Amino acid sequence: MSENKITKILDVKGLNCPLPILKTKKAINEIEVGEIIEVLATDPGSVNDFQAWIESTGHELVESAEENGIFRYLIKKTK
């Protein structure tokens, strides 16, 4: 478990590409630089989607994990 303080939790379980990314983009615009959003997804494709999105946006993927089919991403807003 991360010791980073989570500012916002976004549950996108049951949604498929591109909705998890679109909803994350909207949610990350609602937090301040340096804050962390936790995203919970069930789409296995979200692993590659989030990696690509992180690289293109410059935000920081602090942590990612999968447990019982739920993918958890901690993303720090960098700009």
WOMO-V32164 format. One line per field, one symbol per residue. ss: DSSP state (H for helix, E for strand, L for the rest). phi: phi as a letter, one per 40 degrees, with the letter a starting at -180 (. if undefined). burial: # if it has 9 or more other C-alpha atoms within 8 Angstrom, else .. Layout:
ss=???
phi=???
burial=???
This chain:
ss=LLLLLEEEEEELLLLLLLHHHHHHHHHHLLLLLLLEEEEEELLLLHHHHHHHHHHHHLLEEEEEEEELLEEEEEEELLL
phi=.ccccccabbbbcgcbdcddccccdcccccbcdgcbbbbbbbcdccdcccdccccccgcbccaaabafgbcbbbbccba
burial=.....##.##.##.###.###.##..##..#...#########..#..##..##....###.##.....########..
